[in-house]
């Protein structure tokens, strides 16, 4: 069992890393949050026994003096805890491409990397300085984590985003960062590593997100031609959950019966139908990247959704008499239960054809 400690485990990237490691039975994860850093003895217990320590804790934005002091102070605390206990974990530090800039954030990243490198050299530990471009992903905090989160939040709430500076971005999804860290935990590499992202200017990003939001508002799943398209779409959908679901479908009815359009997609995918006996629950799993839709065709059901590591459960009561779909957000576990007296018939749609070798379906009770 490999023990991985994550500082800033309650933050955006910390949550994504926990999600990526959650299904790995060979890894034990422990987190350090603000309360941990407020108690040095507790921090010392945290570092003791860690095989790898991923240092993510810090400030991204704020007063320059507070930002620089906070980031370097947290790193000093980590080093002090390791020194006091004799712990020598492989430390992976989330640095930034801003480390070369003469800003409070850039200076703090340089200083933290230098301190950790000196500590590792002095005690024989392994240190990886992982340099990251702009990180985005599901459940990002608008006006703080990334411009992607800000634009998605604004579009999801009917606001009009605007470009302040049409700079070039280098975007990398948080799950790609988490995957890289997973690899480093399994096979440590010392020194500085740079994770490359995909270049995109701010105006092009906004155009792409406007296109995604416009198509989806018309109940059309946009073309997800590349990895970035799918990541931006899943990020946008996370800002619609839970208030925008379930979505009602237009019913057309005549003497022959009723008709509705269950899925309209520009990019294909896979559709299947299941029946479920009364009282039976299907699901209790989550997906890291797969997009899935639940639509009850006949019967009565409750769909439950819970964000990973959260306690609150969102419930949707749905019926075949009034067809409404729920598009499940990634990194949220979900299930569907037949709560009616008769058989439940449900249509499921996914944006990709099922691959048993790479199912992206991970068991987790709601």
Phi and psi in degrees as a GROMACS rama.xvg file:
@    title "Ramachandran Plot"
@    xaxis  label "Phi"
@    yaxis  label "Psi"
@TYPE xy
-93.4315  127.429  UNK-2
-98.3157  120.312  UNK-3
-113.291  123.113  UNK-4
-99.5081  138.362  UNK-5
-126.306  116.45  UNK-6
-84.2445  146.39  UNK-7
69.9298  33.1848  UNK-8
-66.9549  -20.9395  UNK-9
-89.1223  -4.78189  UNK-10
-81.7663  -179.264  UNK-11
-59.1082  -58.1487  UNK-12
-69.8693  -34.0227  UNK-13
-61.1546  -42.3009  UNK-14
-63.5474  -43.4361  UNK-15
-62.8129  -39.326  UNK-16
-67.1109  -40.7836  UNK-17
-60.9881  -40.8248  UNK-18
-61.0106  -41.5895  UNK-19
-68.344  -32.419  UNK-20
-89.42  -12.5933  UNK-21
-60.668  -37.7478  UNK-22
-86.4641  0.975742  UNK-23
-93.4629  105.963  UNK-24
-69.4269  -14.1923  UNK-25
-88.613  0.0358627  UNK-26
-122.597  133.864  UNK-27
-110.195  127.858  UNK-28
-111.892  133.799  UNK-29
-129.972  144.068  UNK-30
-117.072  154.32  UNK-31
-123.956  124.633  UNK-32
-117.647  -163.216  UNK-33
-59.2523  -40.2369  UNK-34
-63.6279  -36.124  UNK-35
-63.6053  -45.4007  UNK-36
-70.9745  -20.6559  UNK-37
-76.5351  -10.0906  UNK-38
-132.287  103.443  UNK-39
-60.6163  -35.4223  UNK-40
-63.4328  -39.8845  UNK-41
-66.7943  -38.1476  UNK-42
-65.3725  -37.3449  UNK-43
-65.5198  -38.5722  UNK-44
-64.444  -35.7901  UNK-45
-62.9855  -46.3933  UNK-46
-75.0181  -24.6536  UNK-47
-64.9269  125.138  UNK-48
88.0891  -2.00389  UNK-49
-73.4153  127.771  UNK-50
-78.769  -37.8566  UNK-51
-134.394  141.816  UNK-52
-127.211  114.456  UNK-53
-97.369  112.683  UNK-54
-95.4048  101.733  UNK-55
-113.14  -15.254  UNK-56
-63.5463  138.318  UNK-57
160.233  176.598  UNK-58
-101.236  142.153  UNK-59
-97.7541  -37.3447  UNK-60
-139.52  156.868  UNK-61
143.722  -171.002  UNK-62
-56.7359  134.192  UNK-63
-56.0151  -46.8945  UNK-64
-64.4367  -45.3704  UNK-65
-64.5495  -39.9006  UNK-66
-62.9984  -49.3711  UNK-67
-65.5483  -42.8529  UNK-68
-66.5998  -40.0171  UNK-69
-65.0739  -49.2982  UNK-70
-64.6459  -44.874  UNK-71
-71.2004  -34.0956  UNK-72
-64.6223  -42.4409  UNK-73
-62.459  -40.279  UNK-74
-66.2877  -41.071  UNK-75
-60.4669  -37.8996  UNK-76
-64.6797  -40.9272  UNK-77
-62.4554  -45.8243  UNK-78
-63.4884  -43.1612  UNK-79
-61.5651  -40.5314  UNK-80
-65.6743  -41.6145  UNK-81
-65.9415  -41.2709  UNK-82
-65.0383  -42.8319  UNK-83
-65.4683  -33.5599  UNK-84
-99.051  -9.65262  UNK-85
76.2394  13.4865  UNK-86
-70.5657  138.992  UNK-87
-133.759  58.3301  UNK-88
-70.6658  161.262  UNK-89
-72.2371  113.492  UNK-90
-95.1961  125.262  UNK-91
-111.535  116.475  UNK-92
-104.935  128.381  UNK-93
-83.9524  95.9075  UNK-94
-92.9265  -166.614  UNK-95
-146.741  153.653  UNK-96
-62.6423  -14.4229  UNK-97
-75.4807  -3.51943  UNK-98
-62.6727  -20.4288  UNK-99
-89.0919  -4.2951  UNK-100
-90.0361  151.221  UNK-101
-89.8969  64.3063  UNK-102
-123.965  164.487  UNK-103
-57.6598  -41.9418  UNK-104
-65.9002  -46.7742  UNK-105
-62.733  -44.4073  UNK-106
-62.1776  -39.7892  UNK-107
-65.1108  -38.8825  UNK-108
-65.6609  -42.2001  UNK-109
-62.3069  -45.3443  UNK-110
-63.959  -42.402  UNK-111
-63.9221  -44.1321  UNK-112
-62.3303  -40.3431  UNK-113
-64.768  -43.2785  UNK-114
-63.4166  -44.7286  UNK-115
-67.7131  -37.8838  UNK-116
-63.4551  -41.7982  UNK-117
-65.7437  -41.9312  UNK-118
-61.4191  -46.2387  UNK-119
-62.7706  -42.2227  UNK-120
-64.2489  -34.5772  UNK-121
-74.3842  -28.5063  UNK-122
-114.806  -0.0821141  UNK-123
81.7722  20.5896  UNK-124
-87.1882  166.51  UNK-125
-96.3977  133.353  UNK-126
-128.055  129.09  UNK-127
-117.073  121.491  UNK-128
-96.5867  99.3612  UNK-129
-91.8687  108.99  UNK-130
-90.3183  120.763  UNK-131
-113.459  142.896  UNK-132
-80.6658  -155.859  UNK-133
-72.5672  120.212  UNK-134
-98.0721  134.568  UNK-135
-137.18  171.002  UNK-136
160.962  -178.592  UNK-137
-57.264  142.508  UNK-138
65.9349  23.8579  UNK-139
-68.4478  153.046  UNK-140
-89.1599  117.443  UNK-141
-63.6822  149.306  UNK-142
64.4628  16.1258  UNK-143
-143.745  -59.7244  UNK-144
-73.733  -43.9145  UNK-145
-165.775  159.684  UNK-146
-66.1396  -27.2671  UNK-147
-62.0294  -46.7432  UNK-148
-61.8276  -39.9182  UNK-149
-64.0373  -49.4232  UNK-150
-62.6529  -43.0928  UNK-151
-62.7264  -43.9415  UNK-152
-60.384  -45.4064  UNK-153
-65.9539  -45.0525  UNK-154
-65.8262  -39.1507  UNK-155
-65.7531  -23.7233  UNK-156
-108.513  19.5338  UNK-157
72.4583  17.3483  UNK-158
-90.4722  169.489  UNK-159
-111.489  98.7143  UNK-160
-65.3914  154.73  UNK-161
-138.537  152.516  UNK-162
-88.8552  119.543  UNK-163
-86.4474  -44.822  UNK-164
-138.611  120.436  UNK-165
-83.9385  63.8416  UNK-166
-84.4182  165.978  UNK-167
-87.1824  130.813  UNK-168
-100.493  159.859  UNK-169
-129.183  103.178  UNK-170
-98.5253  136.976  UNK-171
-137.48  135.34  UNK-172
-76.2805  145.291  UNK-173
-60.392  -32.2555  UNK-174
-72.119  -26.8969  UNK-175
-69.7138  -39.6976  UNK-176
-61.7267  -45.5075  UNK-177
-60.8841  -38.9833  UNK-178
-64.6328  -39.2579  UNK-179
-64.0032  -42.2418  UNK-180
-65.7362  -39.0328  UNK-181
-55.5957  -43.8141  UNK-182
-64.7  -38.4483  UNK-183
-69.8512  -33.4767  UNK-184
-64.0873  -41.3689  UNK-185
-73.1835  -37.7576  UNK-186
-135.149  88.1358  UNK-187
-59.1813  140.07  UNK-188
-131.41  126.801  UNK-189
-88.4987  153.129  UNK-190
104.235  -167.25  UNK-191
-95.4459  129.533  UNK-192
-122.772  139.754  UNK-193
-115.247  125.848  UNK-194
-93.5041  119.066  UNK-195
-80.6968  142.531  UNK-196
-110.411  -166.756  UNK-197
-111.171  126.507  UNK-198
-72.7005  140.836  UNK-199
-163.145  130.909  UNK-200
-79.1519  157.193  UNK-201
-58.5856  -42.7207  UNK-202
-64.7681  -36.3723  UNK-203
-68.4283  -37.9084  UNK-204
-59.7867  -47.2078  UNK-205
-64.277  -39.954  UNK-206
-60.5771  -42.8001  UNK-207
-63.2502  -45.6259  UNK-208
-68.2752  -36.2373  UNK-209
-63.2145  -39.9137  UNK-210
-63.8372  -43.6429  UNK-211
-61.06  -47.7951  UNK-212
-65.2481  -38.8676  UNK-213
-66.0845  -45.8975  UNK-214
-62.9616  -44.9587  UNK-215
-67.2649  -33.5062  UNK-216
-64.6977  -26.5588  UNK-217
-89.1236  12.8403  UNK-218
62.5795  33.0542  UNK-219
-114.554  127.918  UNK-220
-79.8993  120.354  UNK-221
-66.2411  164.703  UNK-222
-68.972  121.29  UNK-223
-105.739  69.2689  UNK-224
-70.3741  -30.5534  UNK-225
-132.348  174.076  UNK-226
-61.0912  -41.7065  UNK-227
-64.3798  -39.3789  UNK-228
-58.9609  -46.3186  UNK-229
-65.9399  -39.6065  UNK-230
-66.5976  -40.1755  UNK-231
-67.9514  -38.4459  UNK-232
-64.2539  -46.6823  UNK-233
-64.1681  -35.6223  UNK-234
-65.7839  -44.8021  UNK-235
-60.9338  -43.6128  UNK-236
-62.856  -31.6954  UNK-237
-64.7393  -23.5233  UNK-238
-86.4925  -8.03229  UNK-239
-90.0896  -22.8755  UNK-240
-83.3623  139.319  UNK-241
-98.1379  -5.44419  UNK-242
-67.9945  -27.6302  UNK-243
-89.2092  4.23367  UNK-244
-123.166  156.734  UNK-245
-76.0137  161.489  UNK-246
-105.276  124.684  UNK-247
-75.2206  145.442  UNK-248
-105.571  147.137  UNK-249
-74.3498  125.808  UNK-250
-98.4342  133.141  UNK-251
-111.954  127.627  UNK-252
-135.879  137.26  UNK-253
-146.797  -164.228  UNK-254
-62.7818  -24.4197  UNK-255
-79.1516  -24.5943  UNK-256
141.062  -153.646  UNK-257
-117.745  154.305  UNK-258
-142.465  138.891  UNK-259
-146.542  155.766  UNK-260
-90.968  110.272  UNK-261
-77.5182  -45.1329  UNK-262
-141.823  129.194  UNK-263
-123.03  113.742  UNK-264
-131.312  142.094  UNK-265
-91.1346  0.217786  UNK-266
-132.805  14.4584  UNK-267
83.5213  -146.204  UNK-268
119.784  -160.804  UNK-269
-137.795  137.908  UNK-270
-124.565  138.541  UNK-271
-146.965  160.054  UNK-272
-124.16  138.595  UNK-273
-129.861  157.485  UNK-274
-112.814  147.572  UNK-275
-136.251  132.376  UNK-276
-74.7903  158.138  UNK-277
-54.2427  135.904  UNK-278
81.879  -5.6944  UNK-279
-90.7056  142.77  UNK-280
-113.008  134.908  UNK-281
-112.114  154.842  UNK-282
104.175  -121.975  UNK-283
57.9803  56.1836  UNK-284
-154.574  169.45  UNK-285
-136.048  166.038  UNK-286
-125.84  143.383  UNK-287
-85.4664  -29.2783  UNK-288
-140.819  -19.2844  UNK-289
-70.6487  138.427  UNK-290
-101.289  126.079  UNK-291
-132.349  140.189  UNK-292
-117.212  136.89  UNK-293
-110.784  131.076  UNK-294
-143.184  113.33  UNK-295
-78.3565  127.349  UNK-296
-96.2121  -33.5227  UNK-297
-153.812  136.242  UNK-298
104.669  -172.846  UNK-299
-123.289  137.261  UNK-300
-147.529  159.588  UNK-301
-119.532  126.472  UNK-302
-101.104  127.56  UNK-303
-115.99  139.554  UNK-304
-137.05  135.087  UNK-305
-139.625  128.606  UNK-306
-64.7861  138.772  UNK-307
-55.5076  133.729  UNK-308
73.7936  1.09818  UNK-309
-96.9437  162.039  UNK-310
-97.8344  -31.5508  UNK-311
-70.2957  135.316  UNK-312
-114.625  128.594  UNK-313
-93.4999  131.873  UNK-314
-118.641  138.18  UNK-315
-124.397  122.13  UNK-316
-90.3162  122.983  UNK-317
-131.08  156.943  UNK-318
-145.485  146.333  UNK-319
-67.601  -18.4307  UNK-320
-72.0345  -22.6489  UNK-321
-138.427  78.7069  UNK-322
-60.1184  123.69  UNK-323
-140.666  136.26  UNK-324
-103.106  154.952  UNK-325
-122.886  122.15  UNK-326
-94.2333  117.413  UNK-327
-76.3735  129.566  UNK-328
-72.2597  144.293  UNK-329
-64.8325  154.779  UNK-330
62.6869  25.8951  UNK-331
-128.968  125.868  UNK-332
-77.5518  150.059  UNK-333
-152.845  157.333  UNK-334
-151.458  170.842  UNK-335
-138.464  132.222  UNK-336
-122.694  134.309  UNK-337
-76.3752  110.06  UNK-338
-106.592  9.3139  UNK-339
-95.4545  178.809  UNK-340
-84.8486  -23.1475  UNK-341
-110.695  -168.887  UNK-342
-72.7175  142.779  UNK-343
-101.465  130.827  UNK-344
-115.872  123.346  UNK-345
-127.773  137.504  UNK-346
-98.1023  130.716  UNK-347
-117.246  136.705  UNK-348
-130.771  139.418  UNK-349
-128.37  150.995  UNK-350
-76.0897  -4.88478  UNK-351
-137.836  152.53  UNK-352
-73.3261  136.614  UNK-353
-59.6167  129.422  UNK-354
-120.569  106.835  UNK-355
-57.7976  -27.8376  UNK-356
-78.9918  -16.419  UNK-357
-147.862  66.3117  UNK-358
-74.7646  -23.7483  UNK-359
49.1828  45.0129  UNK-360
-131.646  114.203  UNK-361
-121.492  124.791  UNK-362
-65.2157  134.965  UNK-363
-167.444  121.953  UNK-364
-66.1523  136.76  UNK-365
